[in-house]
Amino acid sequence: MGTFIIEGGHELKGAITPQGAKNEALQVISAVLLTDQEVEISNIPDIIDVNKLIDILRNLGVKIRKKEKGTFVFQADDLNLDYLKSDEFRKKGSSLRGSIMIMGPLLARFGSAYMSKPGGDKIGRRRLDTHFDGFKKLGAELIIDEDKSFFGIRAEKLKGTYMLLDEASVTGTANIILAAVLSEGTTTIYNAACEPYIQQLSKMLNRMGAKISGIGSNLLTIEGVEKLEGTSHRVLPDMIEIGSWIGLAAITKSEITIKNVNWDNLGQIPRVFEKLGIKLIRKNNDIFIPKQEHYQIQNFMDGSILSVSDAPWPGFTPDLLSIILVTATQAQGTVMIHQKMFESRLFFVDKLIDMGAQIILCDPHRATVIGLNRQSQLKATVMSSPDIRAGISLLIAALSAKGTSEIHNIEQIDRGYEAIDKKLNALGAKIQRVSNI
């Protein structure tokens, strides 16, 4: 286990380039299992969750060659499917929620797939029903062992059908797409997630020979094909990391340029930060955040308090609500944060309250933040990272705080952010990484 020691209160300055998107990388890397030909993927982030998935594919028999930093060539032409029933796979799969993404392509190409009960963030119940309901509608049979720690799915032949998803699950939609592209007939998915990462996956599959229409909408039509070819693909910049750096710049009174953000795929993100009073300047494909001594939260037109909530795309992503919350602690004004999707994701606010933030936790889903307008700087403290997004939020708070803070369990942050201490130290932050014995 590792620890960050953070000396807070320093203004940062310079340019930072976001990594490739974690959530997209997990999906498109899993898609290489659909073909026996080479697939080249670039801009893959060097983070724990992605590296775990690559390791699972390597042990499954996928040939993997690293061309350069962030660029890999995959070829799944000689797989050892017995590995999926091994104790080693059970152990590795249980530590990575993203391992569920290999089930769709394996089921489509080989007729069966297995996975351990997945791990991941401790942010409340994250059910898998959408994935398996979709598989079953395509004609697959679900297999669960007695202690419900291992899942299997199998089918002699998947057949296209109409399905209305019970929720617009991003990973659920992706997994069903990955299964449906090799199914017999036409599959229609209504209430599909339409995030940029789903669009990226669909476009990649179409380049491989799939026939997916309706990309970018919540109604997808997939005409099954017999075989897919190889292709090349580049992962989008991570919108969650981009949002993290916007919040960091504001709360630390820093001047930061975020490079190559791919504005067209940021959706509501710039607008929501602007509602907090944060100035964002578009410079070609970059975001420039000037130094701001103060930023004021906007009220609604009728004068009522601003409320920021998450929603399926094109709504605001739930992964940035914790960043919005911590950024608002030093704004002028009040905002209600409403986290609808995960019932435990706001439980890290007690750490911010210990640091001097004025936050009322209304219930597991809602918190009211009373911005201090920098009248009272956050105080350093010792804390532990419960999940990726809370972890980066606590790090941002520590960087703005007076004194030296410690964050333990930083492996949670490393799961989603590549070399974050090195990136931020290059801008003038004071972060020391130490290993706990």
C-alpha positions as CSV (number, residue, x, y, z in Angstrom):
1,M,0.0,0.0,0.0
2,G,1.2,3.5,-0.8
3,T,0.8,7.0,0.6
4,F,0.9,10.5,-0.9
5,I,2.4,13.2,1.3
6,I,1.1,16.5,-0.1
7,E,2.4,20.0,0.8
8,G,-0.6,22.2,0.0
9,G,-1.0,25.8,-0.8
10,H,1.1,26.1,-3.9
11,E,-0.1,27.7,-7.1
12,L,0.5,25.6,-10.2
13,K,1.3,26.7,-13.7
14,G,1.9,25.1,-17.0
15,A,0.4,22.7,-19.5
16,I,-0.9,19.2,-18.9
17,T,-2.0,16.5,-21.5
18,P,-4.8,14.2,-20.4
19,Q,-4.3,10.4,-20.7
20,G,-6.4,8.1,-22.8
21,A,-9.8,7.4,-21.4
22,K,-9.9,4.5,-19.0
23,N,-13.5,3.5,-19.6
24,E,-13.1,3.5,-23.4
25,A,-9.8,1.6,-23.2
26,L,-11.4,-1.3,-21.2
27,Q,-14.1,-1.7,-23.9
28,V,-12.0,-1.5,-27.0
29,I,-9.3,-3.7,-25.6
30,S,-11.9,-6.3,-24.9
31,A,-13.1,-6.0,-28.5
32,V,-9.9,-7.5,-29.8
33,L,-11.3,-10.9,-28.7
34,L,-13.8,-10.7,-31.6
35,T,-11.3,-11.4,-34.3
36,D,-8.2,-13.5,-35.0
37,Q,-6.5,-10.7,-36.8
38,E,-4.3,-7.9,-35.5
39,V,-5.9,-4.9,-33.8
40,E,-3.7,-1.9,-33.0
41,I,-4.9,0.5,-30.2
42,S,-3.1,3.7,-29.3
43,N,-3.4,6.2,-26.5
44,I,-3.9,3.4,-23.9
45,P,-3.4,4.8,-20.4
46,D,-0.8,3.2,-18.2
47,I,-3.0,2.6,-15.2
48,I,-3.7,-0.3,-12.9
49,D,-7.2,-1.3,-14.2
50,V,-6.2,-1.2,-17.8
51,N,-2.9,-3.1,-17.1
52,K,-4.8,-5.8,-15.2
53,L,-7.1,-6.3,-18.2
54,I,-4.1,-6.6,-20.6
55,D,-2.6,-9.1,-18.2
56,I,-5.8,-11.2,-18.2
57,L,-5.8,-11.2,-22.1
58,R,-2.1,-12.2,-22.2
59,N,-2.8,-15.1,-19.9
60,L,-5.8,-16.1,-22.0
61,G,-3.4,-16.5,-24.9
62,V,-3.8,-13.1,-26.7
63,K,-0.5,-12.1,-28.5
64,I,0.4,-8.6,-27.3
65,R,3.1,-6.4,-28.6
66,K,4.0,-3.0,-27.4
67,K,5.0,-0.7,-30.2
68,E,5.6,2.4,-28.1
69,K,4.2,4.1,-25.0
70,G,0.5,3.7,-25.1
71,T,0.3,1.7,-28.3
72,F,-0.2,-2.0,-28.4
73,V,-1.0,-4.6,-31.1
74,F,-3.3,-7.5,-30.1
75,Q,-4.0,-10.7,-31.8
76,A,-6.4,-13.3,-30.4
77,D,-5.8,-16.1,-32.8
78,D,-4.9,-18.9,-30.4
79,L,-6.7,-18.7,-27.1
80,N,-6.6,-21.0,-24.1
81,L,-10.2,-20.9,-23.0
82,D,-9.6,-23.3,-20.1
83,Y,-7.8,-20.3,-18.4
84,L,-11.2,-18.8,-17.8
85,K,-12.0,-21.7,-15.3
86,S,-8.7,-21.5,-13.5
87,D,-8.2,-20.2,-9.9
88,E,-5.7,-17.7,-11.2
89,F,-8.4,-16.1,-13.4
90,R,-10.9,-16.1,-10.6
91,K,-8.5,-14.2,-8.4
92,K,-7.4,-11.7,-11.1
93,G,-10.9,-11.1,-12.4
94,S,-12.3,-10.5,-8.9
95,S,-10.0,-7.5,-8.5
96,L,-11.1,-5.8,-11.7
97,R,-14.7,-4.8,-12.4
98,G,-13.8,-4.2,-16.0
99,S,-13.1,-7.9,-16.5
100,I,-16.8,-8.3,-17.2
101,M,-16.2,-6.7,-20.6
102,I,-14.6,-9.8,-22.0
103,M,-17.8,-11.8,-21.6
104,G,-19.6,-10.3,-24.6
105,P,-16.9,-10.9,-27.2
106,L,-16.1,-14.4,-25.8
107,L,-19.7,-15.4,-25.8
108,A,-20.1,-14.1,-29.4
109,R,-17.1,-15.8,-30.8
110,F,-16.7,-19.0,-28.8
111,G,-20.2,-19.6,-27.3
112,S,-19.3,-19.3,-23.6
113,A,-17.6,-17.0,-21.1
114,Y,-16.8,-16.9,-17.4
115,M,-16.0,-14.3,-14.8
116,S,-15.5,-13.9,-11.1
117,K,-17.7,-11.6,-9.0
118,P,-16.0,-8.3,-9.8
119,G,-14.3,-5.9,-7.5
120,G,-13.7,-2.2,-8.1
121,D,-14.8,1.0,-6.3
122,K,-16.6,0.8,-3.0
123,I,-19.4,3.2,-4.0
124,G,-22.5,1.2,-3.4
125,R,-24.4,-1.5,-5.3
126,R,-23.4,-1.7,-9.0
127,R,-25.5,-4.5,-10.4
128,L,-24.7,-6.6,-13.4
129,D,-28.3,-7.5,-14.4
130,T,-28.3,-5.3,-17.6
131,H,-25.3,-7.3,-19.0
132,F,-26.8,-10.7,-18.4
133,D,-30.4,-9.7,-19.3
134,G,-29.1,-8.6,-22.7
135,F,-27.1,-11.9,-23.1
136,K,-30.2,-13.9,-22.2
137,K,-32.3,-12.0,-24.7
138,L,-29.8,-13.0,-27.4
139,G,-30.4,-16.6,-26.5
140,A,-27.7,-17.3,-23.9
141,E,-28.0,-19.3,-20.6
142,L,-26.7,-17.9,-17.3
143,I,-24.7,-20.2,-15.0
144,I,-24.0,-19.2,-11.4
145,D,-22.1,-21.3,-8.9
146,E,-23.4,-22.1,-5.4
147,D,-21.7,-19.3,-3.6
148,K,-22.5,-16.8,-6.4
149,S,-18.8,-15.8,-6.7
150,F,-18.4,-17.1,-10.3
151,F,-20.7,-16.5,-13.3
152,G,-20.9,-18.3,-16.6
153,I,-22.8,-17.6,-19.8
154,R,-23.2,-19.9,-22.8
155,A,-25.1,-20.3,-26.0
156,E,-24.9,-22.6,-29.1
157,K,-25.9,-19.6,-31.3
158,L,-26.8,-16.0,-30.5
159,K,-29.8,-14.7,-32.3
160,G,-30.6,-11.0,-32.8
161,T,-33.7,-9.6,-31.1
162,Y,-35.3,-6.4,-29.9
163,M,-34.5,-5.4,-26.3
164,L,-35.4,-2.4,-24.1
165,L,-32.7,-2.0,-21.5
166,D,-33.8,-1.4,-17.9
167,E,-31.1,1.2,-17.5
168,A,-28.8,3.1,-19.9
169,S,-25.8,1.3,-18.5
170,V,-22.5,2.2,-20.3
171,T,-20.7,-1.1,-19.7
172,G,-24.0,-3.1,-20.1
173,T,-24.6,-1.4,-23.5
174,A,-21.0,-2.0,-24.6
175,N,-21.1,-5.7,-23.6
176,I,-24.3,-6.3,-25.4
177,I,-23.0,-4.6,-28.5
178,L,-19.9,-6.8,-28.3
179,A,-22.1,-9.9,-28.2
180,A,-24.6,-8.8,-30.8
181,V,-22.1,-8.0,-33.7
182,L,-21.6,-11.7,-34.4
183,S,-25.1,-12.8,-33.7
184,E,-27.5,-14.2,-36.3
185,G,-30.0,-11.6,-37.5
186,T,-30.7,-8.1,-36.3
187,T,-30.5,-6.8,-32.8
188,T,-32.2,-3.5,-31.7
189,I,-31.1,-2.0,-28.4
190,Y,-33.4,0.8,-27.1
191,N,-32.4,2.9,-24.0
192,A,-28.8,2.2,-25.0
193,A,-26.1,4.4,-23.4
194,C,-24.7,6.8,-26.0
195,E,-21.6,8.2,-24.3
196,P,-18.6,9.1,-26.5
197,Y,-16.9,5.9,-25.4
198,I,-19.9,3.8,-26.7
199,Q,-19.7,5.8,-30.0
200,Q,-16.0,5.1,-30.2
201,L,-16.5,1.4,-29.6
202,S,-19.2,1.2,-32.3
203,K,-17.1,3.1,-34.9
204,M,-14.2,0.8,-34.2
205,L,-16.4,-2.3,-34.6
206,N,-17.8,-0.9,-37.9
207,R,-14.2,-0.5,-39.2
208,M,-13.7,-4.2,-38.3
209,G,-16.7,-5.1,-40.5
210,A,-19.7,-4.8,-38.0
211,K,-22.9,-3.2,-39.1
212,I,-24.0,-0.8,-36.3
213,S,-26.4,2.1,-37.0
214,G,-27.9,4.8,-34.8
215,I,-24.5,5.6,-33.3
216,G,-24.8,8.6,-30.9
217,S,-28.4,7.9,-30.1
218,N,-30.2,5.7,-27.6
219,L,-31.5,3.4,-30.3
220,L,-28.9,1.1,-31.8
221,T,-29.5,-1.4,-34.6
222,I,-26.9,-4.1,-35.2
223,E,-27.0,-6.4,-38.2
224,G,-25.0,-9.5,-37.2
225,V,-22.0,-10.5,-39.4
226,E,-20.1,-13.8,-39.6
227,K,-16.6,-12.5,-39.0
228,L,-14.7,-9.3,-38.1
229,E,-11.4,-8.1,-39.4
230,G,-8.5,-6.3,-37.8
231,T,-8.3,-2.5,-37.5
232,S,-6.5,0.4,-35.8
233,H,-8.0,2.6,-33.2
234,R,-7.1,5.7,-31.0
235,V,-8.6,6.1,-27.6
236,L,-10.1,9.5,-26.7
237,P,-8.6,11.7,-24.0
238,D,-10.1,11.0,-20.6
239,M,-12.9,13.5,-19.9
240,I,-12.8,12.7,-16.2
241,E,-9.2,13.6,-16.0
242,I,-9.9,16.8,-17.9
243,G,-12.6,17.8,-15.5
244,S,-10.3,17.0,-12.6
245,W,-7.7,19.4,-13.8
246,I,-10.3,22.2,-14.3
247,G,-11.3,21.8,-10.7
248,L,-7.7,21.7,-9.5
249,A,-6.8,24.9,-11.4
250,A,-9.8,26.8,-9.9
251,I,-9.3,25.7,-6.2
252,T,-5.6,26.3,-6.2
253,K,-5.8,29.7,-8.0
254,S,-3.6,28.2,-10.8
255,E,-3.1,29.0,-14.5
256,I,-3.2,25.7,-16.4
257,T,-3.6,24.7,-20.0
258,I,-5.1,21.3,-20.7
259,K,-3.9,20.1,-24.1
260,N,-5.8,18.3,-26.8
261,V,-9.1,17.8,-24.9
262,N,-11.3,16.9,-27.9
263,W,-13.9,19.6,-27.1
264,D,-16.6,17.9,-29.2
265,N,-16.8,15.0,-26.8
266,L,-16.8,16.9,-23.5
267,G,-20.6,17.4,-23.5
268,Q,-21.9,19.3,-20.4
269,I,-18.5,19.3,-18.6
270,P,-17.3,22.9,-19.5
271,R,-20.8,24.3,-18.9
272,V,-21.2,22.9,-15.4
273,F,-17.8,24.2,-14.3
274,E,-18.7,27.6,-15.8
275,K,-21.9,27.5,-13.6
276,L,-19.5,27.4,-10.6
277,G,-18.0,30.7,-11.9
278,I,-14.8,29.1,-13.4
279,K,-13.5,30.8,-16.5
280,L,-12.6,28.4,-19.4
281,I,-11.0,29.7,-22.6
282,R,-11.0,27.6,-25.7
283,K,-7.7,27.8,-27.6
284,N,-8.1,25.5,-30.7
285,N,-8.4,22.1,-29.1
286,D,-7.0,23.2,-25.7
287,I,-8.7,24.5,-22.5
288,F,-7.0,27.5,-20.8
289,I,-7.9,28.1,-17.2
290,P,-6.7,31.5,-16.0
291,K,-5.8,32.2,-12.4
292,Q,-8.9,33.2,-10.5
293,E,-8.8,34.7,-7.0
294,H,-12.5,34.2,-6.7
295,Y,-15.3,32.3,-8.5
296,Q,-19.0,32.7,-7.8
297,I,-21.6,30.0,-8.1
298,Q,-24.5,31.0,-10.3
299,N,-28.1,30.7,-9.1
300,F,-30.9,29.6,-11.3
301,M,-32.8,32.3,-13.1
302,D,-35.5,32.4,-10.4
303,G,-32.9,33.0,-7.7
304,S,-33.0,29.4,-6.3
305,I,-29.9,27.6,-5.3
306,L,-28.0,25.8,-8.1
307,S,-28.3,22.0,-8.2
308,V,-25.8,19.8,-10.1
309,S,-26.9,16.2,-10.7
310,D,-25.7,13.3,-12.8
311,A,-27.6,11.8,-15.7
312,P,-27.0,9.4,-18.6
313,W,-25.2,11.1,-21.5
314,P,-25.6,13.7,-22.7
315,G,-26.3,14.6,-19.1
316,F,-23.5,15.3,-16.7
317,T,-21.2,12.4,-15.8
318,P,-21.4,11.0,-12.3
319,D,-17.7,10.5,-12.2
320,L,-17.1,14.3,-11.9
321,L,-19.6,15.1,-9.2
322,S,-17.0,14.6,-6.5
323,I,-14.7,17.1,-8.3
324,I,-17.5,19.6,-8.5
325,L,-18.2,19.2,-4.8
326,V,-14.6,19.8,-3.7
327,T,-14.2,22.7,-6.1
328,A,-17.3,24.4,-4.7
329,T,-15.9,24.4,-1.2
330,Q,-13.8,27.5,-2.0
331,A,-16.3,29.2,-4.4
332,Q,-18.7,32.0,-3.4
333,G,-22.2,30.7,-3.0
334,T,-24.1,27.5,-2.4
335,V,-24.7,24.4,-4.5
336,M,-26.7,21.2,-4.0
337,I,-24.8,18.1,-5.3
338,H,-27.2,15.3,-6.2
339,Q,-25.5,11.9,-6.9
340,K,-28.3,9.8,-8.3
341,M,-26.5,6.7,-9.5
342,F,-24.4,5.5,-6.5
343,E,-25.7,5.6,-3.0
344,S,-22.3,5.7,-1.2
345,R,-20.2,8.0,-3.4
346,L,-20.7,11.0,-1.2
347,F,-19.5,9.4,2.0
348,F,-16.0,10.8,1.5
349,V,-17.3,14.3,2.4
350,D,-16.6,13.7,6.1
351,K,-12.9,14.1,5.2
352,L,-13.6,17.5,3.6
353,I,-15.6,18.5,6.7
354,D,-12.5,17.6,8.8
355,M,-10.5,19.9,6.6
356,G,-12.9,22.8,7.3
357,A,-15.3,22.6,4.4
358,Q,-18.9,23.7,5.0
359,I,-20.9,20.7,3.7
360,I,-24.2,19.3,4.8
361,L,-24.6,15.6,3.9
362,C,-28.4,15.5,3.5
363,D,-28.6,11.7,2.7
364,P,-26.5,9.1,0.8
365,H,-27.3,10.9,-2.5
366,R,-27.3,14.6,-1.7
367,A,-24.9,17.1,-0.2
368,T,-25.2,20.9,0.1
369,V,-21.9,22.8,-0.2
370,I,-21.6,26.3,1.3
371,G,-18.7,28.0,-0.5
372,L,-16.3,29.8,1.8
373,N,-15.1,32.2,-0.9
374,R,-11.5,31.4,0.3
375,Q,-12.2,33.1,3.6
376,S,-11.1,30.0,5.4
377,Q,-8.5,27.8,3.7
378,L,-8.9,24.1,4.0
379,K,-6.6,22.5,6.6
380,A,-4.3,19.6,6.1
381,T,-5.2,16.2,7.5
382,V,-4.6,12.5,7.2
383,M,-7.1,10.5,5.1
384,S,-7.6,7.3,3.0
385,S,-8.8,7.0,-0.6
386,P,-12.0,4.9,-0.7
387,D,-12.3,4.9,-4.5
388,I,-10.8,6.5,-7.7
389,R,-13.0,9.6,-7.9
390,A,-13.1,10.3,-4.1
391,G,-9.3,9.8,-4.1
392,I,-8.6,12.4,-6.7
393,S,-11.0,14.8,-5.0
394,L,-9.2,14.4,-1.7
395,L,-5.9,15.0,-3.5
396,I,-7.2,18.2,-5.0
397,A,-8.4,19.3,-1.6
398,A,-5.0,18.5,-0.1
399,L,-3.2,20.5,-2.8
400,S,-5.3,23.6,-1.9
401,A,-5.0,23.1,1.9
402,K,-2.7,24.8,4.4
403,G,-0.1,22.4,5.7
404,T,1.0,18.9,4.8
405,S,-1.6,16.1,4.3
406,E,-1.3,12.4,3.9
407,I,-3.5,10.2,1.6
408,H,-3.3,6.5,2.2
409,N,-4.5,3.7,-0.1
410,I,-3.4,5.6,-3.2
411,E,-3.6,2.5,-5.3
412,Q,-7.3,3.5,-5.7
413,I,-6.1,6.7,-7.4
414,D,-3.5,4.8,-9.5
415,R,-6.3,2.6,-10.8
416,G,-7.6,5.6,-12.9
417,Y,-4.8,8.2,-13.1
418,E,-1.5,7.6,-14.8
419,A,1.6,8.9,-12.9
420,I,-0.5,11.6,-11.3
421,D,2.2,12.7,-8.8
422,K,4.8,13.2,-11.6
423,K,2.3,15.1,-13.8
424,L,1.3,17.5,-11.0
425,N,4.8,18.0,-9.6
426,A,5.8,19.1,-13.1
427,L,3.3,22.0,-12.7
428,G,4.7,23.0,-9.3
429,A,2.8,20.7,-6.9
430,K,4.6,19.1,-3.9
431,I,3.6,15.5,-3.8
432,Q,5.8,12.7,-2.4
433,R,4.9,9.1,-3.1
434,V,6.1,6.7,-0.3
435,S,5.6,2.9,0.1
436,N,4.2,1.6,3.3
437,I,6.1,-1.3,4.8
